[in-house]
Amino acid sequence: MKNNSLYKSFKAKFINFEEIGMRSMRAFIFTFLLLLSFSSTSAQRNTYFRRVFVDAEYYLLYEEYKDALPLYKELYNAFPNNYNIAYRLGLCYLNIPPERSKSIPYFEKAITAITDNYKEGYFTENKAPKEAYFYYGQALRSIGQLDKAQKAFEQYKSLLKSNEIKKLRLVKKELESIQTAKYFLANPFNHKIAAVGRNITTRFPEVNPVSDNSGNTIVYTSVQKFYNAILISNRRNEFWNNPLNLNPQLYADGEIRTVGITSNGNILLLSRNDNDIFNLYYSTYDKETNSWTPITKFPKTINTSKSWQTFGSLSKNGDTLYFSSNRPGGFGGFDIWMSVKTSAGWSEPINLGKNINSPFDETAPFLTENGKRLFFSSNGHKTMGGFDIFYSNLENNTWSIPQNLGYPLNTTDDEEFFFPIKNGKEGFFSKYSNGKNDEDIYHVTFEPNVFR
């Protein structure tokens, strides 16, 4: 009705049938209707793509990058000269580890149209923010293009104002990581790294391997299509047996993963997503029944209602728990905490202090059998970029300054999980394999000179 009224008004105001011929009148009407139709079609098109944009932004907000990616691709195909969409596509690829290199051409396009008045979340925004340089640098660093990454970070730094303290701190950390990476790449350790191979490696991602101190029993998480499978395998004559699925014994469901085990292999620790809060659980091995008990949640002194508890490690006798949490009172985002089991239950957690924890994130702590060395992942200490694996020694009841385990265990990408065995001389970890889009499990034997 609105378009019809507009046509009548237009005709009454501008058309005099007696002054123009019938042929001209028909041509005029045809042209007008064509323009009206085009306007209506264009409006419908924009309405559709606005909905696609809103859905993509929703997934991006909740870090569902794989779901956001095809929506931004559709938008980019429709608006190839929109630098904001190119920037968003780059963000998606950057946060999908095996596809990070694909973010580079999109960031390279985005940085050609930077604006100081960037309006995030607006469909009408067609330029990119200065942060495109920062993420471009991260993408380059992750694939080892360190000189180009350094230039991108320096360009980003030059665009920052003196009062943007947090951003200046982040880019300073990245520039320091470039120098650390160059040092370790030029001075690699002779770590022996090998895939665990047959019966463990499948078409699914295998992550978070934990083991008893012998290294002959491994429990890990297989991220399968509809659920996470908690699997266990034993090694006989250098070969791993077909794994057993522990989920029926553990009564484990939802988004759950292995995060720790005692050195004797009798207490298994897991972390589960309970309504967007990660909590720590444990299960005990019953030798009489040769089975695992259903998972039990750690008490409220460990699991709080407003913070995440993501990884945990128990001492040899099971009376001391080291775990990572983003609870208040720490030095940064995620810190490493310690709690002791007493006759009254688990004590209030104590922060391990500023030697271990930084203004950034420390996570995945694992204690050796003798209790003298702690391994963990950090993006706050002297890293090669992103998260690296570190160790700290317990000396006179104080944790020493953490040391980077160097290349090739650590790389210019993220290393977020390492589980030590044999008092830290060896261990298991998971990483993305060359030519694969999934994580696999590896065993490492360290060069002795790595420890100070």
C-alpha positions, -999 to 999 in steps of 0.1 A, spaced: 0 0 0 28 24 8 45 19 -26 11 23 -44 4 56 -26 39 68 -35 32 61 -72 -2 79 -71 14 110 -55 42 110 -80 18 107 -110 -5 135 -98 24 159 -92 46 153 -122 26 137 -151 3 157 -175 -11 131 -199 -22 159 -224 13 173 -227 32 140 -235 24 113 -260 12 79 -250 45 63 -260 65 86 -238 40 81 -210 45 43 -212 82 46 -212 81 69 -183 59 47 -162 80 16 -171 112 34 -159 95 46 -127 82 11 -119 117 -3 -126 133 21 -102 106 14 -76 112 -23 -79 149 -19 -77 145 1 -45 123 -25 -30 147 -54 -39 177 -34 -26 159 -29 7 150 -66 10 186 -75 2 200 -52 30 174 -65 55 186 -101 48 223 -93 51 216 -73 83 202 -105 98 232 -125 87 255 -98 102 237 -99 135 240 -137 137 277 -136 128 283 -109 155 265 -131 181 287 -161 174 318 -139 174 308 -124 208 305 -159 223 338 -170 206 320 -195 184 344 -188 155 336 -218 134 299 -209 134 306 -172 127 330 -180 98 305 -191 71 283 -161 78 311 -136 74 321 -154 42 286 -149 28 288 -112 38 322 -108 22 310 -124 -10 282 -99 -11 304 -69 0 340 -76 -11 350 -40 -5 338 -39 31 370 -37 52 351 -44 84 339 -78 71 375 -86 60 386 -78 96 360 -100 111 369 -129 88 405 -125 99 395 -127 135 376 -160 129 405 -176 111 430 -164 137 410 -181 164 408 -215 146 443 -228 152 449 -250 122 436 -222 99 454 -192 113 474 -185 82 442 -180 63 435 -148 83 465 -130 69 451 -118 35 420 -106 52 440 -86 78 462 -73 50 431 -59 33 416 -45 66 447 -25 75 444 -5 42 413 12 56 418 20 92 395 44 110 398 61 144 360 62 146 354 25 143 319 14 153 319 -22 164 287 -41 158 273 -18 132 263 -32 99 269 1 83 306 2 94 328 -6 63 362 3 77 385 -15 102 399 -6 136 436 -1 143 435 -34 162 436 -51 128 474 -44 129 477 -61 163 459 -93 151 477 -92 118 510 -93 138 497 -122 159 488 -142 128 523 -136 112 540 -145 145 521 -177 148 534 -190 115 570 -178 122 571 -146 100 587 -127 128 602 -97 110 568 -89 93 551 -95 126 574 -71 144 566 -43 118 529 -49 123 532 -46 161 553 -15 158 528 1 134 500 -7 159 520 7 188 525 40 168 487 44 165 481 40 202 476 70 226 496 73 258 465 67 279 457 33 262 478 15 289 464 -20 286 468 -20 248 504 -6 251 512 -34 276 498 -61 252 518 -49 222 550 -45 244 546 -81 254 542 -92 218 574 -73 207 593 -89 236 580 -123 224 595 -117 190 629 -114 204 625 -144 227 613 -165 197 643 -154 176 666 -165 204 651 -200 209 648 -207 172 685 -199 169 694 -220 200 671 -251 199 672 -279 225 676 -315 215 643 -326 228 631 -360 213 595 -357 202 575 -385 187 538 -391 181 522 -419 202 508 -432 170 486 -462 162 455 -469 183 457 -435 199 458 -412 168 424 -411 150 405 -388 128 392 -370 160 412 -345 180 430 -362 209 438 -337 237 449 -334 273 469 -366 278 477 -375 314 496 -406 327 508 -424 357 545 -420 365 555 -452 345 543 -436 313 526 -469 303 490 -458 310 475 -428 293 441 -412 298 430 -386 274 401 -368 258 389 -376 223 367 -347 210 342 -367 190 313 -354 169 286 -354 195 305 -357 228 339 -358 245 351 -394 251 374 -400 281 396 -428 269 423 -450 286 450 -471 270 479 -492 283 512 -498 265 525 -533 260 557 -540 241 560 -505 229 525 -505 214 494 -489 228 463 -511 232 429 -502 218 415 -476 242 386 -482 266 359 -455 269 355 -446 305 324 -424 301 299 -451 312 320 -457 344 325 -420 352 290 -410 343 307 -382 324 287 -361 300 287 -327 284 318 -306 278 343 -325 300 380 -331 296 409 -348 314 430 -323 333 452 -343 357 460 -376 374 480 -387 404 514 -403 398 502 -437 410 473 -434 385 446 -438 411 429 -404 411 418 -389 378 409 -351 376 385 -337 351 371 -302 343 335 -299 331 315 -269 317 285 -265 340 264 -238 325 293 -218 313 313 -222 345 341 -248 345 344 -269 376 369 -295 388 359 -331 394 377 -363 404 372 -401 401 390 -428 420 402 -461 406 388 -491 425 413 -520 423 388 -546 436 363 -539 408 389 -528 383 367 -497 375 365 -460 381 340 -444 404 314 -418 391 329 -383 390 326 -362 422 327 -325 423 354 -307 444 338 -286 472 330 -249 471 363 -239 485 378 -251 452 348 -245 428 333 -211 431 300 -200 415 316 -171 396 350 -183 385 364 -210 362 386 -238 375 402 -253 344 431 -276 353 442 -294 385 471 -315 398 473 -335 429 505 -343 449 517 -379 451 497 -387 482 467 -366 470 466 -341 499 477 -310 480 459 -296 449 474 -271 425 449 -257 401 443 -228 377 414 -204 383 404 -168 374 390 -162 408 394 -127 424 426 -119 443 451 -130 417 478 -112 397 462 -115 363 434 -134 344 441 -170 353 465 -177 382 478 -209 398 465 -216 433 471 -243 460 448 -259 485 457 -285 512 434 -313 523 429 -314 561 406 -333 585 381 -304 580 383 -306 542 401 -286 515 416 -253 528 410 -219 513 432 -217 482 465 -198 484 479 -179 454 513 -192 444 526 -157 442 542 -133 418 572 -156 408 547 -180 392 518 -157 383 520 -127 360 496 -99 350 485 -122 321 474 -159 323 490 -190 340 472 -223 336 476 -261 334 498 -267 365 513 -302 369 535 -312 398 562 -339 395 561 -371 416 588 -358 440 569 -325 444 600 -304 435 591 -291 401 560 -275 387 552 -273 350 526 -249 337 515 -229 307 518 -191 305 514 -162 281 528 -137 306 564 -148 311 591 -147 285 573 -166 257 580 -173 221 545 -160 214 511 -169 229 513 -196 255 545 -215 262 553 -243 287 575 -233 317 589 -250 348 597 -238 383 617 -255 410 608 -256 447 638 -242 466 636 -235 503 598 -236 502 598 -209 474 591 -214 437 619 -202 415 616 -178 386 600 -199 358 621 -210 329 610 -215 293 614 -251 280 624 -237 246 621 -249 210 610 -273 197 585 -281 225 575 -244 224 568 -226 192 556 -192 180 521 -205 183 503 -216 215 514 -245 237 488 -249 265 491 -284 279 521 -305 290 519 -334 315 552 -345 331 562 -381 340 594 -395 356 599 -364 377 597 -342 346 624 -359 325 596 -369 300 560 -361 293 530 -360 271 514 -332 253 489 -325 224 494 -303 194 481 -297 159 499 -319 134 513 -308 101 488 -313 74 460 -321 98 432 -300 113 431 -319 146 453 -322 176 473 -354 182 492 -367 213 530 -367 214 557 -379 238 588 -359 246 621 -368 263 639 -336 273 675 -327 267 690 -328 302 706 -294 298 671 -277 296 668 -278 334 689 -254 355 
